[in-house]
């Protein structure tokens, strides 16, 4: 192994370790950190790395891994349910954006061949940036995330005919002599897809089962990488998109018993290679062209983001994306994508694009990628707070009923309380501050009112002066405590029952005199623990008795620790002592059960 290779690895890792945490801490996201790291160590920064093309080709494997892992999360039935957004929304996006960008270029006097190639290529978005951003923000299941994923999948499909179209625009008339005939490519494509299906169904699982029996995890990981690389070679042979092919393979393996093992083994490789990909994009930007023609480059980049983003925002009305997520969706998808580099390279080779034009468009795509995290940061800082504020400015609903129970907050916790009371014909007045949630609940017949439950005037309008109990099920700890303070000041004798998110919240409620408290996950966790004991051979009665002992002892320990919250040493001492006491109690209880069972067995 050469020292040069090791030195380059040191440069990559140092740049990533230093800059990515700084970018995350500044709220700019990991993607921008990787892009900045690449720009700094690349040819136009410190010139620590020279051969960017090799790095980019290797790092593209990270995008392939990402789509394979996404495919593993999607069963074929679920993917079929997405056919409308994939082909409907994806097709509309590619056609509309391509036509819009090409139309603007032609209006500026650019040759229609160049305008069409540029419009088609620039309609594609960056799969790596979009999916990495959605994953980082945990927004992939959101409406904007689902629409983005569907459109990206169609773009991967559309990139293939786009690349095939380029030689036709070169006025070649027919495909070059060395190319295969179209029917032969179709046969190859069908053969590869059938091979993937057969291997996914009948070969991969037995092989993974055999490797799992060896107990050597590295062999399992090696086979997972071999599987991906083999799929890539097949896709390359047939001329299909590597990303689309590996995604298809992932979907075919989505019902495999080893799906979760594959995900856990490949996840670290995906993260490292994606980071390397973003660094390679940062290194590949021709900042010399930017310095030579700054206004042209920046103007084209801004034009791309404005035109494409504007069209995407307009289309978001058709994509079932909520109002608050439309601008985010448009900004997220407004950049150019990785396949644009391939399309431009093919167009330059076919002499459809002059080399200077191709280089200019590559820089524009790269800068648009760099701009996306910055635009999303501005959205988070400037636009998102206004959207939230806009929601809160809605006037509270008029409440013309008086019920014995008021529930503040009607999420997953409050709904169960409300349903139990309603089933027993007890009147309930529900207050919640999420208008979307309220509209949905009203469709199901719930009497829910919009309003900030921490406002004492709204509580009085809801009849708190005549209510028998107030149930606090608000998600936010600070709002929950603020509500307790407001009610205790005006209605000190009202019975308050509260949900505690954690032990700290539990103690804060005790500080305010609230004693009827339920920890939100405690009972469910305890019941699940009892079921685990039953699976391990405990009888049902013994498992329930163990859960009861644990519940009683846990509450006793909580109350013993409560006066010593500020003394960590004392808290640790009490907790350790309590754990030993609990073990002794459980051992005594187990002995009592054995004695009872022996006595029952000895009776005639």
FIZA-393194 format. One line per 2 residues: number of its first residue (from 1); for each residue x, z, y of C-alpha. Coordinates in nm, 3 decimals. Layout:
NUM	X,Z,Y  ... $
REM end
This chain:
1	0.000,0.000,0.000  0.148,-0.105,0.335 $
3	0.216,0.145,0.612  0.036,-0.091,0.852 $
5	-0.289,-0.054,0.659  -0.263,0.325,0.657 $
7	-0.181,0.327,1.027  -0.487,0.115,1.101 $
9	-0.701,0.355,0.900  -0.566,0.641,1.111 $
11	-0.663,0.452,1.429  -1.017,0.391,1.302 $
13	-1.071,0.747,1.192  -0.922,0.911,1.502 $
15	-1.126,0.690,1.735  -1.446,0.763,1.541 $
17	-1.385,1.137,1.504  -1.312,1.176,1.877 $
19	-1.565,0.942,2.040  -1.873,0.958,1.816 $
21	-1.926,1.337,1.854  -1.876,1.299,2.231 $
23	-2.138,1.023,2.243  -2.379,1.232,2.034 $
25	-2.327,1.536,2.255  -2.394,1.324,2.565 $
27	-2.722,1.209,2.410  -2.608,0.846,2.374 $
29	-2.627,0.826,1.994  -2.369,0.754,1.727 $
31	-2.397,0.373,1.753  -2.269,0.363,2.110 $
33	-1.987,0.598,2.012  -1.871,0.358,1.739 $
35	-1.898,0.058,1.973  -1.693,0.236,2.240 $
37	-1.433,0.342,1.980  -1.395,-0.020,1.867 $
39	-1.360,-0.149,2.223  -1.089,0.108,2.302 $
41	-0.868,0.039,1.997  -0.939,-0.338,1.992 $
43	-0.750,-0.633,2.143  -0.897,-0.577,2.490 $
45	-0.840,-0.202,2.488  -0.523,-0.038,2.358 $
47	-0.455,-0.335,2.122  -0.403,-0.103,1.827 $
49	-0.598,-0.340,1.598  -0.546,-0.716,1.605 $
51	-0.717,-0.883,1.307  -1.081,-0.812,1.393 $
53	-1.234,-1.089,1.176  -1.118,-0.929,0.850 $
55	-1.249,-0.590,0.957  -1.587,-0.740,1.052 $
57	-1.626,-0.922,0.720  -1.546,-0.605,0.522 $
59	-1.766,-0.381,0.735  -2.068,-0.612,0.698 $
61	-2.091,-0.462,0.349  -2.231,-0.153,0.526 $
63	-2.534,-0.352,0.643  -2.580,-0.478,0.287 $
65	-2.569,-0.122,0.150  -2.816,-0.004,0.412 $
67	-3.075,-0.264,0.314  -3.021,-0.195,-0.057 $
69	-3.091,0.175,0.001  -3.399,0.095,0.208 $
71	-3.518,-0.127,-0.075  -3.475,0.163,-0.317 $
73	-3.720,0.363,-0.107  -3.988,0.091,-0.125 $
75	-4.191,0.028,-0.440  -4.301,-0.336,-0.487 $
77	-4.663,-0.230,-0.433  -4.574,-0.077,-0.096 $
79	-4.374,-0.385,0.002  -4.671,-0.608,-0.086 $
81	-4.885,-0.401,0.149  -4.643,-0.498,0.430 $
83	-4.686,-0.873,0.378  -4.903,-0.909,0.691 $
85	-4.658,-0.746,0.932  -4.357,-0.913,0.766 $
87	-4.484,-1.271,0.780  -4.746,-1.236,1.053 $
89	-4.567,-1.017,1.305  -4.220,-1.136,1.205 $
91	-4.319,-1.502,1.226  -4.486,-1.451,1.565 $
93	-4.181,-1.271,1.702  -3.931,-1.536,1.593 $
95	-4.144,-1.829,1.714  -4.244,-1.669,2.046 $
97	-3.898,-1.541,2.138  -3.723,-1.862,2.029 $
99	-3.967,-2.073,2.232  -3.942,-1.843,2.532 $
101	-3.562,-1.834,2.543  -3.528,-2.208,2.471 $
103	-3.787,-2.284,2.737  -3.598,-2.085,2.999 $
105	-3.271,-2.260,2.903  -3.428,-2.609,2.923 $
107	-3.582,-2.522,3.260  -3.231,-2.441,3.383 $
109	-3.115,-2.790,3.284  -2.942,-2.708,2.955 $
111	-2.944,-2.974,2.681  -3.234,-2.917,2.441 $
113	-3.008,-2.910,2.133  -2.806,-2.621,2.278 $
115	-3.121,-2.451,2.411  -3.290,-2.465,2.069 $
117	-2.989,-2.329,1.879  -2.942,-2.050,2.136 $
119	-3.313,-1.963,2.136  -3.333,-1.945,1.757 $
121	-3.015,-1.740,1.719  -3.096,-1.500,2.003 $
123	-3.446,-1.435,1.865  -3.274,-1.240,1.586 $
125	-3.208,-0.868,1.639  -2.937,-0.642,1.503 $
127	-3.047,-0.499,1.168  -2.764,-0.247,1.175 $
129	-2.834,-0.113,1.525  -3.212,-0.101,1.491 $
131	-3.225,0.064,1.148  -2.938,0.303,1.227 $
133	-3.115,0.410,1.549  -3.448,0.456,1.372 $
135	-3.279,0.655,1.096  -3.089,0.873,1.342 $
137	-3.413,0.952,1.528  -3.619,0.976,1.205 $
139	-3.862,0.715,1.343  -3.866,0.464,1.057 $
141	-4.216,0.578,0.940  -4.355,0.555,1.298 $
143	-4.562,0.251,1.407  -4.270,0.119,1.614 $
145	-4.032,0.178,1.322  -4.258,0.006,1.068 $
147	-4.308,-0.296,1.297  -3.933,-0.319,1.365 $
149	-3.849,-0.303,0.994  -4.104,-0.572,0.905 $
151	-3.979,-0.805,1.177  -3.615,-0.751,1.079 $
153	-3.696,-0.837,0.719  -3.859,-1.163,0.828 $
155	-3.559,-1.239,1.051  -3.329,-1.208,0.750 $
157	-3.546,-1.465,0.575  -3.565,-1.690,0.882 $
159	-3.188,-1.688,0.937  -3.140,-1.912,0.630 $
161	-3.347,-2.211,0.753  -3.198,-2.161,1.100 $
163	-2.848,-2.210,0.963  -2.968,-2.510,0.759 $
165	-3.123,-2.664,1.072  -2.796,-2.672,1.266 $
167	-2.644,-2.981,1.090  -2.968,-3.170,1.153 $
169	-2.936,-3.101,1.524  -2.588,-3.252,1.508 $
171	-2.770,-3.581,1.442  -2.606,-3.610,1.100 $
173	-2.932,-3.742,0.964  -2.869,-3.602,0.618 $
175	-2.686,-3.311,0.471  -2.314,-3.361,0.428 $
177	-2.198,-3.528,0.104  -2.039,-3.218,-0.038 $
179	-2.361,-3.018,-0.004  -2.585,-2.974,-0.302 $
181	-2.922,-3.142,-0.311  -3.216,-2.932,-0.196 $
183	-3.382,-2.919,-0.536  -3.065,-2.786,-0.696 $
185	-3.046,-2.504,-0.440  -3.410,-2.418,-0.510 $
187	-3.337,-2.402,-0.884  -3.039,-2.173,-0.819 $
189	-3.247,-1.949,-0.595  -3.522,-1.917,-0.857 $
191	-3.264,-1.847,-1.129  -3.101,-1.570,-0.922 $
193	-3.433,-1.402,-0.842  -3.538,-1.414,-1.209 $
195	-3.199,-1.273,-1.310  -3.236,-0.987,-1.062 $
197	-3.583,-0.911,-1.190  -3.477,-0.915,-1.557 $
199	-3.165,-0.704,-1.495  -3.354,-0.456,-1.282 $
201	-3.619,-0.413,-1.549  -3.428,-0.428,-1.876 $
203	-3.052,-0.387,-1.823  -2.968,-0.157,-1.533 $
205	-3.157,0.151,-1.653  -3.001,0.154,-2.005 $
207	-2.652,0.108,-1.857  -2.704,0.390,-1.607 $
209	-2.846,0.610,-1.882  -2.534,0.547,-2.092 $
211	-2.303,0.625,-1.798  -2.501,0.939,-1.711 $
213	-2.441,1.072,-2.063  -2.064,1.061,-2.007 $
215	-2.099,1.325,-1.735  -1.846,1.139,-1.520 $
217	-2.010,1.091,-1.182  -1.736,0.860,-1.057 $
219	-1.832,0.607,-1.328  -2.191,0.615,-1.210 $
221	-2.078,0.559,-0.851  -1.849,0.280,-0.962 $
223	-2.133,0.106,-1.143  -2.355,0.138,-0.835 $
225	-2.089,-0.036,-0.623  -2.034,-0.297,-0.896 $
227	-2.407,-0.365,-0.894  -2.411,-0.425,-0.517 $
229	-2.100,-0.644,-0.521  -2.236,-0.850,-0.811 $
231	-2.561,-0.906,-0.623  -2.365,-1.014,-0.315 $
233	-2.169,-1.271,-0.519  -2.491,-1.409,-0.666 $
235	-2.649,-1.435,-0.321  -2.340,-1.606,-0.181 $
237	-2.338,-1.855,-0.470  -2.698,-1.958,-0.407 $
239	-2.658,-1.961,-0.028  -2.906,-1.676,0.027 $
241	-2.875,-1.396,0.283  -2.670,-1.112,0.132 $
243	-2.882,-0.855,0.314  -3.210,-1.005,0.193 $
245	-3.082,-1.036,-0.165  -2.962,-0.677,-0.190 $
247	-3.284,-0.554,-0.029  -3.480,-0.743,-0.297 $
249	-3.264,-0.586,-0.569  -3.326,-0.243,-0.420 $
251	-3.702,-0.299,-0.432  -3.681,-0.404,-0.798 $
253	-3.497,-0.077,-0.876  -3.730,0.140,-0.667 $
255	-3.912,0.273,-0.975  -3.590,0.345,-1.165 $
257	-3.540,0.698,-1.295  -3.192,0.691,-1.138 $
259	-3.309,0.586,-0.792  -3.225,0.920,-0.629 $
261	-2.882,0.931,-0.793  -2.805,0.583,-0.662 $
263	-2.912,0.684,-0.312  -2.697,0.997,-0.308 $
265	-2.392,0.812,-0.445  -2.409,0.516,-0.205 $
267	-2.513,0.701,0.113  -2.156,0.808,0.212 $
269	-2.023,0.452,0.169  -2.310,0.315,0.379 $
271	-2.241,0.555,0.665  -1.868,0.486,0.675 $
273	-1.902,0.108,0.651  -2.178,0.094,0.911 $
275	-1.958,0.291,1.147  -1.675,0.047,1.077 $
277	-1.914,-0.244,1.142  -2.008,-0.112,1.485 $
279	-1.640,-0.055,1.566  -1.562,-0.414,1.461 $
281	-1.840,-0.540,1.692  -1.686,-0.343,1.978 $
283	-1.343,-0.487,1.898  -1.467,-0.845,1.872 $
285	-1.606,-0.865,2.226  -1.405,-1.115,2.433 $
287	-1.363,-0.903,2.742  -1.124,-1.167,2.876 $
289	-1.421,-1.399,2.918  -1.611,-1.114,3.081 $
291	-1.327,-1.060,3.328  -1.295,-1.434,3.398 $
293	-1.669,-1.496,3.453  -1.827,-1.153,3.503 $
295	-2.140,-1.264,3.689  -2.220,-1.538,3.440 $
297	-2.173,-1.315,3.136  -2.361,-1.019,3.281 $
299	-2.636,-1.246,3.416  -2.691,-1.408,3.077 $
301	-2.692,-1.068,2.906  -2.949,-0.929,3.149 $
303	-3.157,-1.247,3.114  -3.156,-1.211,2.734 $
305	-3.261,-0.846,2.749  -3.531,-0.909,3.013 $
307	-3.687,-1.220,2.858  -3.668,-1.101,2.497 $
309	-3.767,-0.745,2.584  -4.059,-0.866,2.796 $
311	-4.190,-1.090,2.519  -4.154,-0.810,2.264 $
313	-4.340,-0.568,2.491  -4.623,-0.820,2.527 $
315	-4.639,-0.872,2.151  -4.641,-0.496,2.085 $
317	-5.010,-0.496,2.184  -5.075,-0.712,1.875 $
319	-4.854,-0.503,1.647  -5.070,-0.185,1.640 $
321	-4.797,0.007,1.827  -4.925,0.302,2.037 $
323	-4.884,0.278,2.413  -4.615,0.546,2.425 $
325	-4.391,0.357,2.177  -4.424,0.001,2.313 $
327	-4.137,0.010,2.562  -3.916,0.187,2.308 $
329	-3.993,-0.089,2.055  -3.915,-0.365,2.308 $
331	-3.583,-0.209,2.412  -3.485,-0.134,2.051 $
333	-3.534,-0.497,1.941  -3.416,-0.674,2.257 $
335	-3.048,-0.723,2.164  -2.895,-1.012,1.971 $
337	-2.818,-0.971,1.603  -2.538,-1.012,1.350 $
339	-2.679,-1.340,1.217  -2.646,-1.489,1.567 $
341	-2.267,-1.486,1.515  -2.315,-1.691,1.197 $
343	-2.555,-1.938,1.360  -2.323,-1.989,1.660 $
345	-2.021,-2.035,1.433  -2.206,-2.297,1.226 $
347	-2.322,-2.471,1.544  -1.968,-2.488,1.683 $
349	-1.836,-2.628,1.353  -2.115,-2.889,1.354 $
351	-2.033,-2.975,1.718  -2.383,-2.882,1.834 $
353	-2.234,-2.614,2.061  -1.913,-2.664,2.260 $
355	-1.655,-2.396,2.163  -1.663,-2.246,2.513 $
357	-2.042,-2.212,2.498  -2.024,-2.056,2.153 $
359	-1.766,-1.800,2.273  -1.981,-1.720,2.576 $
361	-2.291,-1.661,2.364  -2.098,-1.439,2.122 $
363	-1.991,-1.217,2.413  -2.350,-1.206,2.542 $
365	-2.478,-1.095,2.199  -2.205,-0.830,2.173 $
367	-2.280,-0.691,2.520  -2.651,-0.684,2.441 $
369	-2.569,-0.472,2.135  -2.366,-0.236,2.351 $
371	-2.646,-0.222,2.609  -2.917,-0.121,2.359 $
373	-2.809,0.245,2.312  -2.769,0.277,2.690 $
375	-3.118,0.136,2.753  -3.264,0.373,2.493 $
377	-3.082,0.663,2.660  -3.238,0.567,2.995 $
379	-3.576,0.545,2.822  -3.532,0.895,2.680 $
381	-3.423,1.041,3.014  -3.656,0.859,3.256 $
383	-3.954,0.706,3.076  -4.032,0.938,2.782 $
385	-4.075,1.252,3.001  -4.320,1.061,3.224 $
387	-4.522,0.959,2.919  -4.539,1.320,2.804 $
389	-4.628,1.436,3.154  -4.895,1.169,3.173 $
391	-5.057,1.312,2.864  -5.064,1.663,3.010 $
393	-5.227,1.545,3.333  -5.549,1.472,3.149 $
395	-5.825,1.704,3.263  -5.934,1.968,3.016 $
397	-6.259,1.901,2.833  -6.578,2.079,2.939 $
399	-6.658,2.347,2.684  -7.024,2.440,2.662 $
401	-7.018,2.649,2.344  -6.933,3.010,2.270 $
403	-6.815,3.096,1.921  -6.683,3.419,1.767 $
405	-6.346,3.262,1.686  -6.114,3.054,1.906 $
407	-5.828,2.862,1.741  -5.540,2.755,1.964 $
409	-5.361,2.462,1.799  -5.517,2.249,1.528 $
411	-5.223,2.108,1.336  -5.171,2.143,0.962 $
413	-5.186,2.526,0.983  -5.480,2.564,1.221 $
415	-5.688,2.304,1.034  -5.686,2.506,0.711 $
417	-5.798,2.821,0.896  -6.071,2.626,1.075 $
419	-6.197,2.457,0.760  -6.219,2.790,0.576 $
421	-6.421,2.947,0.858  -6.646,2.642,0.897 $
423	-6.715,2.638,0.523  -6.845,2.995,0.561 $
425	-7.068,2.891,0.856  -6.862,3.078,1.115 $
427	-6.856,2.913,1.457  -6.513,2.805,1.576 $
429	-6.394,2.669,1.911  -6.074,2.469,1.875 $
431	-5.827,2.391,2.156  -5.542,2.142,2.121 $
433	-5.321,1.955,2.371  -5.261,1.634,2.172 $
435	-5.527,1.377,2.275  -5.444,1.139,1.986 $
437	-5.487,1.420,1.733  -5.815,1.524,1.896 $
439	-5.963,1.173,1.879  -5.868,1.149,1.511 $
441	-6.015,1.490,1.424  -6.339,1.414,1.607 $
443	-6.385,1.110,1.382  -6.384,1.352,1.088 $
445	-6.655,1.563,1.253  -6.443,1.849,1.393 $
447	-6.546,2.007,1.726  -6.210,1.999,1.902 $
449	-6.151,2.024,2.278  -5.855,1.902,2.480 $
451	-5.674,2.160,2.688  -5.369,2.379,2.732 $
453	-5.456,2.696,2.542  -5.202,2.897,2.743 $
455	-5.426,2.859,3.053  -5.636,3.171,3.087 $
457	-5.909,2.991,3.286  -5.957,2.744,3.001 $
459	-5.977,3.029,2.748  -6.240,3.199,2.961 $
461	-6.438,2.874,2.974  -6.415,2.869,2.594 $
463	-6.574,3.216,2.583  -6.276,3.433,2.503 $
465	-6.445,3.726,2.676  -6.714,3.731,2.406 $
467	-6.500,3.613,2.113  -6.421,3.841,1.821 $
469	-6.082,3.689,1.739  -5.819,3.449,1.869 $
471	-5.613,3.256,1.611  -5.282,3.128,1.749 $
473	-5.154,2.830,1.549  -4.950,2.656,1.820 $
475	-4.639,2.469,1.700  -4.405,2.572,1.981 $
477	-4.274,2.929,1.962  -4.242,2.970,2.341 $
479	-4.600,2.848,2.402  -4.726,3.083,2.131 $
481	-4.562,3.385,2.291  -4.675,3.278,2.640 $
483	-5.033,3.266,2.515  -5.006,3.616,2.363 $
485	-4.873,3.753,2.694  -5.155,3.590,2.894 $
487	-5.429,3.717,2.662  -5.285,4.067,2.624 $
489	-5.280,4.104,3.003  -5.648,4.014,3.052 $
491	-5.801,4.106,2.716  -5.592,4.387,2.562 $
493	-5.856,4.477,2.302  -5.906,4.126,2.162 $
495	-5.798,4.082,1.801  -5.512,3.830,1.781 $
497	-5.406,3.666,1.457  -5.092,3.454,1.480 $
499	-4.884,3.210,1.283  -4.509,3.283,1.285 $
501	-4.268,2.995,1.239  -3.975,3.217,1.138 $
503	-3.858,3.577,1.126  -3.745,3.574,1.490 $
505	-4.091,3.457,1.598  -4.241,3.724,1.371 $
507	-4.045,3.997,1.548  -4.133,3.858,1.893 $
509	-4.502,3.880,1.803  -4.455,4.238,1.684 $
511	-4.291,4.317,2.018  -4.617,4.209,2.185 $
513	-4.836,4.425,1.966  -4.958,4.150,1.733 $
515	-4.977,4.287,1.380  -5.192,4.030,1.199 $
517	-4.923,3.770,1.140  -4.875,3.510,0.870 $
519	-4.547,3.324,0.822  -4.635,2.959,0.790 $
521	-4.443,2.874,0.471  -4.413,3.217,0.310 $
523	-4.725,3.225,0.093  -4.690,2.864,-0.024 $
525	-4.325,2.926,-0.115  -4.417,3.245,-0.297 $
527	-4.686,3.072,-0.502  -4.449,2.791,-0.592 $
529	-4.189,3.049,-0.698  -4.449,3.210,-0.928 $
531	-4.514,2.871,-1.088  -4.139,2.826,-1.142 $
533	-4.132,3.161,-1.324  -4.415,3.044,-1.549 $
535	-4.220,2.730,-1.635  -3.929,2.953,-1.737 $
537	-4.139,3.147,-1.987  -4.306,3.418,-1.777 $
539	-4.673,3.476,-1.852  -4.921,3.400,-1.572 $
541	-4.996,3.772,-1.513  -4.631,3.866,-1.506 $
543	-4.546,3.583,-1.263  -4.829,3.686,-1.028 $
545	-4.721,4.049,-1.048  -4.362,3.947,-0.959 $
547	-4.493,3.755,-0.658  -4.699,4.058,-0.544 $
549	-4.399,4.291,-0.573  -4.181,4.046,-0.381 $
551	-4.446,4.008,-0.106  -4.485,4.385,-0.060 $
553	-4.112,4.452,-0.066  -4.030,4.163,0.167 $
555	-4.275,4.291,0.430  -4.134,4.643,0.392 $
557	-3.777,4.515,0.446  -3.886,4.309,0.748 $
559	-4.033,4.616,0.912  -3.725,4.827,0.828 $
561	-3.496,4.566,0.986  -3.721,4.525,1.293 $
563	-3.583,4.825,1.495  -3.223,4.710,1.432 $
565	-3.245,4.345,1.547  -2.949,4.382,1.782 $
567	-2.725,4.559,1.528  -2.606,4.294,1.284 $
569	-2.409,4.535,1.064  -2.714,4.757,1.018 $
571	-2.935,4.455,0.947  -2.694,4.337,0.676 $
573	-2.678,4.685,0.526  -3.057,4.725,0.512 $
575	-3.102,4.374,0.368  -2.843,4.434,0.093 $
577	-2.995,4.768,0.007  -3.340,4.608,-0.004 $
579	-3.218,4.335,-0.238  -3.083,4.590,-0.484 $
581	-3.407,4.788,-0.468  -3.605,4.471,-0.535 $
583	-3.392,4.385,-0.839  -3.444,4.737,-0.977 $
585	-3.819,4.713,-0.917  -3.833,4.376,-1.092 $
587	-3.631,4.511,-1.387  -3.865,4.811,-1.418 $
589	-4.168,4.585,-1.400  -4.023,4.358,-1.671 $
591	-3.963,4.661,-1.895  -4.320,4.776,-1.841 $
593	-4.450,4.432,-1.941  -4.236,4.435,-2.257 $
595	-4.362,4.783,-2.352  -4.721,4.673,-2.297 $
597	-4.667,4.361,-2.509  -4.502,4.565,-2.789 $
599	-4.784,4.817,-2.782  -5.044,4.541,-2.803 $
601	-4.856,4.376,-3.090  -4.835,4.703,-3.289 $
603	-5.212,4.761,-3.281  -5.386,4.665,-3.606 $
REM end
